Amino acid sequence: MLGKRRGTEAERQARHHLERQGLEFVAANYHCRRGEIDLVMRDGDTLVFVEVRQRTNPRFGGAAASVDFRKQHKLILTAEHYLQKHPHDGPVRIDVVAMAQENAIDWIRNAFQAS
């Protein structure tokens, strides 16, 4: 339960950070059988899917490094599902918000591309 609370708190902090940067909140914790997207935000006319990662121990790589190929693939499939249910005519991107133990926030815009 402690891990889930930490994740919820990290997502809350990420959302507030992005809102302070001018993004508009659209949805949180979008689920489908393919996976989950932590946050859906709008940056002007761009729809932004956000993966929030937090690592308390950097021994196995930082939070951003934990978004491996498998996780990227799941995020792309989930984003495609979201777009089927909620069509969007403008640009789309996937960002990663990586958080370190000391609450340092690293916002990686357009973290990876669908191939």
Contacts in CASP RR format, 6 or more apart in sequence:
PFRMAT RR
TARGET T0000
AUTHOR 0000-0000-0000
METHOD contacts of the structure
MODEL  1
MLGKRRGTEAERQARHHLERQGLEFVAANYHCRRGEIDLVMRDGDTLVFV
EVRQRTNPRFGGAAASVDFRKQHKLILTAEHYLQKHPHDGPVRIDVVAMA
QENAIDWIRNAFQAS
6 54 0 8 1.000
6 56 0 8 1.000
7 52 0 8 1.000
7 54 0 8 1.000
10 52 0 8 1.000
10 53 0 8 1.000
10 54 0 8 1.000
10 99 0 8 1.000
11 28 0 8 1.000
11 29 0 8 1.000
11 38 0 8 1.000
11 39 0 8 1.000
11 52 0 8 1.000
13 99 0 8 1.000
13 103 0 8 1.000
13 105 0 8 1.000
14 38 0 8 1.000
14 39 0 8 1.000
14 50 0 8 1.000
14 52 0 8 1.000
14 97 0 8 1.000
14 99 0 8 1.000
14 105 0 8 1.000
15 25 0 8 1.000
15 28 0 8 1.000
15 39 0 8 1.000
15 41 0 8 1.000
17 97 0 8 1.000
17 105 0 8 1.000
17 107 0 8 1.000
18 39 0 8 1.000
18 41 0 8 1.000
18 50 0 8 1.000
18 97 0 8 1.000
18 107 0 8 1.000
19 25 0 8 1.000
21 107 0 8 1.000
22 43 0 8 1.000
23 41 0 8 1.000
23 42 0 8 1.000
23 43 0 8 1.000
23 48 0 8 1.000
24 41 0 8 1.000
24 42 0 8 1.000
24 43 0 8 1.000
24 44 0 8 1.000
25 39 0 8 1.000
25 41 0 8 1.000
26 40 0 8 1.000
26 41 0 8 1.000
26 42 0 8 1.000
26 47 0 8 1.000
27 39 0 8 1.000
27 40 0 8 1.000
28 38 0 8 1.000
28 39 0 8 1.000
28 40 0 8 1.000
29 36 0 8 1.000
29 37 0 8 1.000
29 38 0 8 1.000
30 36 0 8 1.000
30 37 0 8 1.000
30 40 0 8 1.000
30 78 0 8 1.000
30 82 0 8 1.000
32 78 0 8 1.000
32 81 0 8 1.000
32 82 0 8 1.000
34 74 0 8 1.000
34 77 0 8 1.000
34 78 0 8 1.000
34 81 0 8 1.000
35 74 0 8 1.000
35 75 0 8 1.000
35 77 0 8 1.000
35 78 0 8 1.000
36 78 0 8 1.000
37 49 0 8 1.000
37 50 0 8 1.000
37 51 0 8 1.000
37 75 0 8 1.000
37 78 0 8 1.000
37 79 0 8 1.000
37 82 0 8 1.000
38 50 0 8 1.000
38 51 0 8 1.000
38 52 0 8 1.000
39 48 0 8 1.000
39 49 0 8 1.000
39 50 0 8 1.000
39 52 0 8 1.000
40 47 0 8 1.000
40 48 0 8 1.000
40 49 0 8 1.000
40 50 0 8 1.000
40 82 0 8 1.000
41 47 0 8 1.000
41 48 0 8 1.000
41 50 0 8 1.000
42 48 0 8 1.000
43 93 0 8 1.000
45 90 0 8 1.000
45 91 0 8 1.000
46 90 0 8 1.000
46 91 0 8 1.000
46 92 0 8 1.000
46 93 0 8 1.000
47 83 0 8 1.000
47 88 0 8 1.000
47 90 0 8 1.000
47 91 0 8 1.000
47 92 0 8 1.000
47 93 0 8 1.000
48 92 0 8 1.000
48 93 0 8 1.000
48 94 0 8 1.000
48 95 0 8 1.000
49 75 0 8 1.000
49 78 0 8 1.000
49 79 0 8 1.000
49 82 0 8 1.000
49 92 0 8 1.000
49 93 0 8 1.000
49 94 0 8 1.000
49 95 0 8 1.000
50 94 0 8 1.000
50 95 0 8 1.000
50 96 0 8 1.000
50 97 0 8 1.000
51 67 0 8 1.000
51 71 0 8 1.000
51 75 0 8 1.000
51 94 0 8 1.000
51 95 0 8 1.000
51 96 0 8 1.000
51 97 0 8 1.000
51 111 0 8 1.000
52 96 0 8 1.000
52 97 0 8 1.000
52 99 0 8 1.000
53 63 0 8 1.000
53 64 0 8 1.000
53 66 0 8 1.000
53 67 0 8 1.000
53 96 0 8 1.000
53 97 0 8 1.000
53 98 0 8 1.000
53 99 0 8 1.000
54 63 0 8 1.000
54 98 0 8 1.000
54 99 0 8 1.000
54 100 0 8 1.000
55 61 0 8 1.000
55 62 0 8 1.000
55 63 0 8 1.000
55 66 0 8 1.000
55 98 0 8 1.000
55 99 0 8 1.000
55 100 0 8 1.000
55 101 0 8 1.000
56 101 0 8 1.000
57 101 0 8 1.000
58 100 0 8 1.000
58 101 0 8 1.000
60 66 0 8 1.000
62 98 0 8 1.000
62 100 0 8 1.000
63 98 0 8 1.000
63 99 0 8 1.000
63 100 0 8 1.000
63 106 0 8 1.000
64 96 0 8 1.000
64 98 0 8 1.000
64 106 0 8 1.000
64 108 0 8 1.000
64 111 0 8 1.000
67 75 0 8 1.000
67 96 0 8 1.000
67 111 0 8 1.000
67 112 0 8 1.000
72 94 0 8 1.000
72 112 0 8 1.000
75 94 0 8 1.000
76 94 0 8 1.000
76 114 0 8 1.000
79 92 0 8 1.000
79 94 0 8 1.000
79 114 0 8 1.000
83 92 0 8 1.000
93 109 0 8 1.000
93 110 0 8 1.000
94 110 0 8 1.000
94 111 0 8 1.000
94 112 0 8 1.000
94 114 0 8 1.000
95 107 0 8 1.000
95 108 0 8 1.000
95 109 0 8 1.000
95 110 0 8 1.000
95 111 0 8 1.000
96 107 0 8 1.000
96 108 0 8 1.000
96 111 0 8 1.000
97 105 0 8 1.000
97 106 0 8 1.000
97 107 0 8 1.000
97 108 0 8 1.000
98 105 0 8 1.000
98 106 0 8 1.000
98 108 0 8 1.000
99 105 0 8 1.000
99 106 0 8 1.000
100 106 0 8 1.000
END
